Amino acid sequence: MIIDTNNIFSMKEANQNFSKITRYIDSNGKVIIYKHNKPKYIIIPYDEHEKKMINKEK
């Protein structure tokens, strides 16, 4: 798996700079939030989530 290190943020940075995270998501599609040096969360735009749910139903 290829991981784009530009879309990785720490939990601390996400908490302190949430608007920065959302701007990054708007421009690049998703971010991965790390907690204790391990990937914990993926944040994606809502419309991308909706597309995946619609495709899953088919």
PyMOL Python script that loads the backbone (N, CA, C, O; Angstrom):
from pymol import cmd

cmd.read_pdbstr("""\
ATOM      1  N   MET A   1       0.846  -1.183   0.000  1.00  0.00           N
ATOM      2  CA  MET A   1       0.000   0.000   0.000  1.00  0.00           C
ATOM      3  C   MET A   1       0.889   1.242   0.000  1.00  0.00           C
ATOM      4  O   MET A   1       1.863   1.322   0.748  1.00  0.00           O
ATOM      5  N   ILE A   2       0.548   2.183  -0.826  1.00  0.00           N
ATOM      6  CA  ILE A   2       1.281   3.444  -0.897  1.00  0.00           C
ATOM      7  C   ILE A   2       0.572   4.466  -0.021  1.00  0.00           C
ATOM      8  O   ILE A   2      -0.636   4.670  -0.143  1.00  0.00           O
ATOM      9  N   ILE A   3       1.331   5.111   0.866  1.00  0.00           N
ATOM     10  CA  ILE A   3       0.769   6.116   1.763  1.00  0.00           C
ATOM     11  C   ILE A   3       1.382   7.471   1.420  1.00  0.00           C
ATOM     12  O   ILE A   3       2.603   7.626   1.397  1.00  0.00           O
ATOM     13  N   ASP A   4       0.528   8.434   1.157  1.00  0.00           N
ATOM     14  CA  ASP A   4       0.974   9.799   0.912  1.00  0.00           C
ATOM     15  C   ASP A   4       1.206  10.466   2.266  1.00  0.00           C
ATOM     16  O   ASP A   4       0.251  10.754   2.986  1.00  0.00           O
ATOM     17  N   THR A   5       2.449  10.708   2.610  1.00  0.00           N
ATOM     18  CA  THR A   5       2.758  11.271   3.929  1.00  0.00           C
ATOM     19  C   THR A   5       2.263  12.700   4.085  1.00  0.00           C
ATOM     20  O   THR A   5       2.230  13.214   5.203  1.00  0.00           O
ATOM     21  N   ASN A   6       1.880  13.350   3.004  1.00  0.00           N
ATOM     22  CA  ASN A   6       1.345  14.710   3.111  1.00  0.00           C
ATOM     23  C   ASN A   6      -0.048  14.734   3.719  1.00  0.00           C
ATOM     24  O   ASN A   6      -0.483  15.770   4.222  1.00  0.00           O
ATOM     25  N   ASN A   7      -0.754  13.606   3.681  1.00  0.00           N
ATOM     26  CA  ASN A   7      -2.114  13.602   4.214  1.00  0.00           C
ATOM     27  C   ASN A   7      -2.186  12.987   5.614  1.00  0.00           C
ATOM     28  O   ASN A   7      -3.263  12.592   6.060  1.00  0.00           O
ATOM     29  N   ILE A   8      -1.053  12.903   6.305  1.00  0.00           N
ATOM     30  CA  ILE A   8      -1.017  12.361   7.660  1.00  0.00           C
ATOM     31  C   ILE A   8      -0.847  13.502   8.661  1.00  0.00           C
ATOM     32  O   ILE A   8       0.039  14.346   8.531  1.00  0.00           O
ATOM     33  N   PHE A   9      -1.729  13.496   9.667  1.00  0.00           N
ATOM     34  CA  PHE A   9      -1.689  14.507  10.716  1.00  0.00           C
ATOM     35  C   PHE A   9      -1.781  13.819  12.066  1.00  0.00           C
ATOM     36  O   PHE A   9      -2.405  12.766  12.199  1.00  0.00           O
ATOM     37  N   SER A  10      -1.162  14.418  13.056  1.00  0.00           N
ATOM     38  CA  SER A  10      -1.262  13.884  14.409  1.00  0.00           C
ATOM     39  C   SER A  10      -2.591  14.302  15.023  1.00  0.00           C
ATOM     40  O   SER A  10      -3.226  15.256  14.574  1.00  0.00           O
ATOM     41  N   MET A  11      -2.993  13.585  16.039  1.00  0.00           N
ATOM     42  CA  MET A  11      -4.220  13.931  16.765  1.00  0.00           C
ATOM     43  C   MET A  11      -4.102  15.339  17.340  1.00  0.00           C
ATOM     44  O   MET A  11      -5.061  16.109  17.304  1.00  0.00           O
ATOM     45  N   LYS A  12      -2.946  15.670  17.860  1.00  0.00           N
ATOM     46  CA  LYS A  12      -2.724  16.998  18.440  1.00  0.00           C
ATOM     47  C   LYS A  12      -2.928  18.080  17.383  1.00  0.00           C
ATOM     48  O   LYS A  12      -3.618  19.070  17.626  1.00  0.00           O
ATOM     49  N   GLU A  13      -2.325  17.888  16.209  1.00  0.00           N
ATOM     50  CA  GLU A  13      -2.464  18.882  15.140  1.00  0.00           C
ATOM     51  C   GLU A  13      -3.919  18.984  14.674  1.00  0.00           C
ATOM     52  O   GLU A  13      -4.409  20.079  14.397  1.00  0.00           O
ATOM     53  N   ALA A  14      -4.597  17.856  14.590  1.00  0.00           N
ATOM     54  CA  ALA A  14      -6.012  17.877  14.184  1.00  0.00           C
ATOM     55  C   ALA A  14      -6.855  18.634  15.196  1.00  0.00           C
ATOM     56  O   ALA A  14      -7.752  19.385  14.813  1.00  0.00           O
ATOM     57  N   ASN A  15      -6.583  18.450  16.473  1.00  0.00           N
ATOM     58  CA  ASN A  15      -7.337  19.158  17.511  1.00  0.00           C
ATOM     59  C   ASN A  15      -7.054  20.658  17.504  1.00  0.00           C
ATOM     60  O   ASN A  15      -7.963  21.467  17.690  1.00  0.00           O
ATOM     61  N   GLN A  16      -5.808  21.020  17.292  1.00  0.00           N
ATOM     62  CA  GLN A  16      -5.431  22.429  17.361  1.00  0.00           C
ATOM     63  C   GLN A  16      -5.684  23.181  16.070  1.00  0.00           C
ATOM     64  O   GLN A  16      -5.820  24.404  16.095  1.00  0.00           O
ATOM     65  N   ASN A  17      -5.751  22.488  14.942  1.00  0.00           N
ATOM     66  CA  ASN A  17      -5.869  23.144  13.633  1.00  0.00           C
ATOM     67  C   ASN A  17      -6.921  22.470  12.754  1.00  0.00           C
ATOM     68  O   ASN A  17      -6.654  22.132  11.601  1.00  0.00           O
ATOM     69  N   PHE A  18      -8.114  22.278  13.309  1.00  0.00           N
ATOM     70  CA  PHE A  18      -9.127  21.549  12.561  1.00  0.00           C
ATOM     71  C   PHE A  18      -9.466  22.231  11.232  1.00  0.00           C
ATOM     72  O   PHE A  18      -9.725  21.547  10.242  1.00  0.00           O
ATOM     73  N   SER A  19      -9.468  23.544  11.197  1.00  0.00           N
ATOM     74  CA  SER A  19      -9.772  24.231   9.931  1.00  0.00           C
ATOM     75  C   SER A  19      -8.710  23.936   8.880  1.00  0.00           C
ATOM     76  O   SER A  19      -9.030  23.843   7.695  1.00  0.00           O
ATOM     77  N   LYS A  20      -7.466  23.791   9.285  1.00  0.00           N
ATOM     78  CA  LYS A  20      -6.387  23.422   8.360  1.00  0.00           C
ATOM     79  C   LYS A  20      -6.641  22.022   7.802  1.00  0.00           C
ATOM     80  O   LYS A  20      -6.433  21.771   6.615  1.00  0.00           O
ATOM     81  N   ILE A  21      -7.087  21.124   8.659  1.00  0.00           N
ATOM     82  CA  ILE A  21      -7.372  19.751   8.238  1.00  0.00           C
ATOM     83  C   ILE A  21      -8.517  19.750   7.224  1.00  0.00           C
ATOM     84  O   ILE A  21      -8.434  19.072   6.200  1.00  0.00           O
ATOM     85  N   THR A  22      -9.576  20.498   7.499  1.00  0.00           N
ATOM     86  CA  THR A  22     -10.715  20.522   6.574  1.00  0.00           C
ATOM     87  C   THR A  22     -10.343  21.155   5.236  1.00  0.00           C
ATOM     88  O   THR A  22     -10.825  20.710   4.194  1.00  0.00           O
ATOM     89  N   ARG A  23      -9.505  22.172   5.245  1.00  0.00           N
ATOM     90  CA  ARG A  23      -9.038  22.760   3.977  1.00  0.00           C
ATOM     91  C   ARG A  23      -8.230  21.733   3.189  1.00  0.00           C
ATOM     92  O   ARG A  23      -8.361  21.636   1.969  1.00  0.00           O
ATOM     93  N   TYR A  24      -7.403  20.976   3.884  1.00  0.00           N
ATOM     94  CA  TYR A  24      -6.615  19.937   3.210  1.00  0.00           C
ATOM     95  C   TYR A  24      -7.548  18.889   2.597  1.00  0.00           C
ATOM     96  O   TYR A  24      -7.337  18.459   1.463  1.00  0.00           O
ATOM     97  N   ILE A  25      -8.568  18.482   3.335  1.00  0.00           N
ATOM     98  CA  ILE A  25      -9.524  17.502   2.825  1.00  0.00           C
ATOM     99  C   ILE A  25     -10.242  18.055   1.596  1.00  0.00           C
ATOM    100  O   ILE A  25     -10.424  17.336   0.614  1.00  0.00           O
ATOM    101  N   ASP A  26     -10.648  19.316   1.638  1.00  0.00           N
ATOM    102  CA  ASP A  26     -11.316  19.938   0.488  1.00  0.00           C
ATOM    103  C   ASP A  26     -10.430  19.915  -0.753  1.00  0.00           C
ATOM    104  O   ASP A  26     -10.928  19.747  -1.866  1.00  0.00           O
ATOM    105  N   SER A  27      -9.136  20.080  -0.571  1.00  0.00           N
ATOM    106  CA  SER A  27      -8.199  20.120  -1.696  1.00  0.00           C
ATOM    107  C   SER A  27      -7.722  18.745  -2.141  1.00  0.00           C
ATOM    108  O   SER A  27      -7.468  18.526  -3.325  1.00  0.00           O
ATOM    109  N   ASN A  28      -7.599  17.808  -1.186  1.00  0.00           N
ATOM    110  CA  ASN A  28      -6.913  16.555  -1.489  1.00  0.00           C
ATOM    111  C   ASN A  28      -7.719  15.285  -1.235  1.00  0.00           C
ATOM    112  O   ASN A  28      -7.244  14.191  -1.542  1.00  0.00           O
ATOM    113  N   GLY A  29      -8.899  15.398  -0.696  1.00  0.00           N
ATOM    114  CA  GLY A  29      -9.775  14.247  -0.596  1.00  0.00           C
ATOM    115  C   GLY A  29      -9.859  13.528   0.729  1.00  0.00           C
ATOM    116  O   GLY A  29     -10.952  13.118   1.121  1.00  0.00           O
ATOM    117  N   LYS A  30      -8.757  13.354   1.437  1.00  0.00           N
ATOM    118  CA  LYS A  30      -8.838  12.648   2.712  1.00  0.00           C
ATOM    119  C   LYS A  30      -7.584  12.903   3.533  1.00  0.00           C
ATOM    120  O   LYS A  30      -6.543  13.304   3.013  1.00  0.00           O
ATOM    121  N   VAL A  31      -7.714  12.660   4.820  1.00  0.00           N
ATOM    122  CA  VAL A  31      -6.554  12.707   5.706  1.00  0.00           C
ATOM    123  C   VAL A  31      -6.593  11.490   6.621  1.00  0.00           C
ATOM    124  O   VAL A  31      -7.644  10.892   6.854  1.00  0.00           O
ATOM    125  N   ILE A  32      -5.430  11.148   7.124  1.00  0.00           N
ATOM    126  CA  ILE A  32      -5.288  10.085   8.109  1.00  0.00           C
ATOM    127  C   ILE A  32      -4.802  10.737   9.393  1.00  0.00           C
ATOM    128  O   ILE A  32      -3.816  11.474   9.393  1.00  0.00           O
ATOM    129  N   ILE A  33      -5.495  10.462  10.479  1.00  0.00           N
ATOM    130  CA  ILE A  33      -5.126  11.009  11.778  1.00  0.00           C
ATOM    131  C   ILE A  33      -4.425   9.907  12.575  1.00  0.00           C
ATOM    132  O   ILE A  33      -4.957   8.810  12.744  1.00  0.00           O
ATOM    133  N   TYR A  34      -3.247  10.216  13.051  1.00  0.00           N
ATOM    134  CA  TYR A  34      -2.474   9.275  13.856  1.00  0.00           C
ATOM    135  C   TYR A  34      -2.643   9.594  15.334  1.00  0.00           C
ATOM    136  O   TYR A  34      -2.687  10.758  15.734  1.00  0.00           O
ATOM    137  N   LYS A  35      -2.736   8.534  16.139  1.00  0.00           N
ATOM    138  CA  LYS A  35      -2.780   8.665  17.588  1.00  0.00           C
ATOM    139  C   LYS A  35      -1.776   7.668  18.156  1.00  0.00           C
ATOM    140  O   LYS A  35      -1.831   6.475  17.858  1.00  0.00           O
ATOM    141  N   HIS A  36      -0.872   8.166  18.966  1.00  0.00           N
ATOM    142  CA  HIS A  36       0.200   7.335  19.531  1.00  0.00           C
ATOM    143  C   HIS A  36       1.000   6.642  18.423  1.00  0.00           C
ATOM    144  O   HIS A  36       1.327   5.460  18.528  1.00  0.00           O
ATOM    145  N   ASN A  37       1.308   7.388  17.370  1.00  0.00           N
ATOM    146  CA  ASN A  37       2.126   6.926  16.244  1.00  0.00           C
ATOM    147  C   ASN A  37       1.521   5.765  15.461  1.00  0.00           C
ATOM    148  O   ASN A  37       2.246   5.007  14.816  1.00  0.00           O
ATOM    149  N   LYS A  38       0.209   5.621  15.515  1.00  0.00           N
ATOM    150  CA  LYS A  38      -0.479   4.594  14.743  1.00  0.00           C
ATOM    151  C   LYS A  38      -1.681   5.226  14.058  1.00  0.00           C
ATOM    152  O   LYS A  38      -2.332   6.100  14.631  1.00  0.00           O
ATOM    153  N   PRO A  39      -1.986   4.790  12.831  1.00  0.00           N
ATOM    154  CA  PRO A  39      -3.176   5.336  12.163  1.00  0.00           C
ATOM    155  C   PRO A  39      -4.432   4.979  12.944  1.00  0.00           C
ATOM    156  O   PRO A  39      -4.646   3.818  13.291  1.00  0.00           O
ATOM    157  N   LYS A  40      -5.252   5.973  13.216  1.00  0.00           N
ATOM    158  CA  LYS A  40      -6.455   5.778  14.032  1.00  0.00           C
ATOM    159  C   LYS A  40      -7.733   6.125  13.278  1.00  0.00           C
ATOM    160  O   LYS A  40      -8.735   5.420  13.403  1.00  0.00           O
ATOM    161  N   TYR A  41      -7.709   7.217  12.487  1.00  0.00           N
ATOM    162  CA  TYR A  41      -8.911   7.690  11.799  1.00  0.00           C
ATOM    163  C   TYR A  41      -8.588   8.091  10.361  1.00  0.00           C
ATOM    164  O   TYR A  41      -7.473   8.508  10.047  1.00  0.00           O
ATOM    165  N   ILE A  42      -9.581   7.956   9.512  1.00  0.00           N
ATOM    166  CA  ILE A  42      -9.535   8.513   8.155  1.00  0.00           C
ATOM    167  C   ILE A  42     -10.721   9.459   8.057  1.00  0.00           C
ATOM    168  O   ILE A  42     -11.844   9.088   8.400  1.00  0.00           O
ATOM    169  N   ILE A  43     -10.483  10.662   7.596  1.00  0.00           N
ATOM    170  CA  ILE A  43     -11.564  11.628   7.401  1.00  0.00           C
ATOM    171  C   ILE A  43     -11.671  11.885   5.898  1.00  0.00           C
ATOM    172  O   ILE A  43     -10.694  12.239   5.238  1.00  0.00           O
ATOM    173  N   ILE A  44     -12.883  11.697   5.380  1.00  0.00           N
ATOM    174  CA  ILE A  44     -13.144  11.918   3.962  1.00  0.00           C
ATOM    175  C   ILE A  44     -14.324  12.877   3.830  1.00  0.00           C
ATOM    176  O   ILE A  44     -15.105  13.024   4.770  1.00  0.00           O
ATOM    177  N   PRO A  45     -14.465  13.531   2.678  1.00  0.00           N
ATOM    178  CA  PRO A  45     -15.627  14.393   2.466  1.00  0.00           C
ATOM    179  C   PRO A  45     -16.926  13.571   2.492  1.00  0.00           C
ATOM    180  O   PRO A  45     -16.935  12.404   2.101  1.00  0.00           O
ATOM    181  N   TYR A  46     -17.992  14.175   2.944  1.00  0.00           N
ATOM    182  CA  TYR A  46     -19.282  13.494   3.058  1.00  0.00           C
ATOM    183  C   TYR A  46     -19.761  12.960   1.714  1.00  0.00           C
ATOM    184  O   TYR A  46     -20.278  11.845   1.645  1.00  0.00           O
ATOM    185  N   ASP A  47     -19.599  13.733   0.651  1.00  0.00           N
ATOM    186  CA  ASP A  47     -20.085  13.281  -0.652  1.00  0.00           C
ATOM    187  C   ASP A  47     -19.344  12.039  -1.131  1.00  0.00           C
ATOM    188  O   ASP A  47     -19.929  11.204  -1.820  1.00  0.00           O
ATOM    189  N   GLU A  48     -18.066  11.903  -0.779  1.00  0.00           N
ATOM    190  CA  GLU A  48     -17.322  10.699  -1.128  1.00  0.00           C
ATOM    191  C   GLU A  48     -17.891   9.495  -0.363  1.00  0.00           C
ATOM    192  O   GLU A  48     -18.011   8.400  -0.913  1.00  0.00           O
ATOM    193  N   HIS A  49     -18.229   9.709   0.876  1.00  0.00           N
ATOM    194  CA  HIS A  49     -18.849   8.659   1.690  1.00  0.00           C
ATOM    195  C   HIS A  49     -20.185   8.235   1.072  1.00  0.00           C
ATOM    196  O   HIS A  49     -20.475   7.043   0.973  1.00  0.00           O
ATOM    197  N   GLU A  50     -20.977   9.193   0.668  1.00  0.00           N
ATOM    198  CA  GLU A  50     -22.275   8.905   0.051  1.00  0.00           C
ATOM    199  C   GLU A  50     -22.098   8.057  -1.211  1.00  0.00           C
ATOM    200  O   GLU A  50     -22.845   7.100  -1.414  1.00  0.00           O
ATOM    201  N   LYS A  51     -21.128   8.392  -2.057  1.00  0.00           N
ATOM    202  CA  LYS A  51     -20.878   7.617  -3.274  1.00  0.00           C
ATOM    203  C   LYS A  51     -20.530   6.174  -2.931  1.00  0.00           C
ATOM    204  O   LYS A  51     -21.007   5.247  -3.585  1.00  0.00           O
ATOM    205  N   LYS A  52     -19.703   5.982  -1.913  1.00  0.00           N
ATOM    206  CA  LYS A  52     -19.326   4.621  -1.524  1.00  0.00           C
ATOM    207  C   LYS A  52     -20.526   3.852  -1.001  1.00  0.00           C
ATOM    208  O   LYS A  52     -20.656   2.658  -1.270  1.00  0.00           O
ATOM    209  N   MET A  53     -21.402   4.511  -0.259  1.00  0.00           N
ATOM    210  CA  MET A  53     -22.584   3.840   0.272  1.00  0.00           C
ATOM    211  C   MET A  53     -23.552   3.461  -0.841  1.00  0.00           C
ATOM    212  O   MET A  53     -24.156   2.390  -0.786  1.00  0.00           O
ATOM    213  N   ILE A  54     -23.713   4.305  -1.841  1.00  0.00           N
ATOM    214  CA  ILE A  54     -24.593   4.022  -2.965  1.00  0.00           C
ATOM    215  C   ILE A  54     -24.050   2.831  -3.761  1.00  0.00           C
ATOM    216  O   ILE A  54     -24.807   1.939  -4.142  1.00  0.00           O
ATOM    217  N   ASN A  55     -22.748   2.819  -4.008  1.00  0.00           N
ATOM    218  CA  ASN A  55     -22.129   1.706  -4.734  1.00  0.00           C
ATOM    219  C   ASN A  55     -22.212   0.413  -3.938  1.00  0.00           C
ATOM    220  O   ASN A  55     -22.346  -0.663  -4.521  1.00  0.00           O
ATOM    221  N   LYS A  56     -22.135   0.500  -2.646  1.00  0.00           N
ATOM    222  CA  LYS A  56     -22.215  -0.689  -1.790  1.00  0.00           C
ATOM    223  C   LYS A  56     -23.595  -1.332  -1.865  1.00  0.00           C
ATOM    224  O   LYS A  56     -23.719  -2.553  -1.771  1.00  0.00           O
ATOM    225  N   GLU A  57     -24.625  -0.517  -2.034  1.00  0.00           N
ATOM    226  CA  GLU A  57     -25.991  -1.022  -2.102  1.00  0.00           C
ATOM    227  C   GLU A  57     -26.286  -1.756  -3.391  1.00  0.00           C
ATOM    228  O   GLU A  57     -27.216  -2.562  -3.438  1.00  0.00           O
ATOM    229  N   LYS A  58     -25.525  -1.502  -4.433  1.00  0.00           N
ATOM    230  CA  LYS A  58     -25.777  -2.119  -5.757  1.00  0.00           C
ATOM    231  C   LYS A  58     -25.304  -3.556  -5.805  1.00  0.00           C
ATOM    232  O   LYS A  58     -25.439  -4.216  -6.835  1.00  0.00           O
TER     233      LYS A  58
END
""", "prot")
cmd.dss("prot")
cmd.show_as("cartoon", "prot")
cmd.util.cbc("prot")
cmd.orient("prot")
